[in-house]
Amino acid sequence: MLNEELLREGLAKVVVFEPNKKYLEQFKTIEKKAIAEKIGM
């Protein structure tokens, strides 16, 4: 999924617009990992 790749590379941030929360936890986990590894922006 493109969203996952952008998050992994630190090129995106998780933003939620109700009611679209299906992948929220998955995306937050990926985003936290990229931040911890100081990847991307």
C-alpha positions in Angstrom: 0.0 0.0 0.0 1.4 3.4 -0.9 0.4 4.9 2.4 2.5 2.3 4.2 5.6 3.0 2.0 5.4 6.7 2.6 5.1 6.2 6.3 8.0 3.7 6.4 10.2 6.2 4.6 9.2 9.0 6.9 7.6 11.0 4.1 4.1 11.1 5.5 2.3 11.5 8.8 -0.9 9.8 10.1 -4.0 11.9 9.7 -7.5 10.6 10.4 -10.7 11.8 8.9 -13.8 10.1 10.5 -15.1 7.5 9.8 -12.0 6.2 7.9 -10.1 4.4 10.8 -9.7 1.0 9.3 -5.8 1.2 9.1 -5.2 3.7 11.9 -3.4 1.4 14.3 -1.3 -0.1 11.5 -0.3 3.3 10.2 0.5 4.6 13.6 2.8 1.7 14.3 4.7 2.2 11.1 4.9 6.0 11.7 6.3 5.5 15.2 9.0 3.1 13.9 10.1 5.6 11.2 10.3 8.3 13.9 12.3 6.1 16.2 14.7 5.3 13.5 14.9 8.9 12.4 14.0 8.1 8.9 12.6 10.8 6.5 11.7 14.3 7.2 
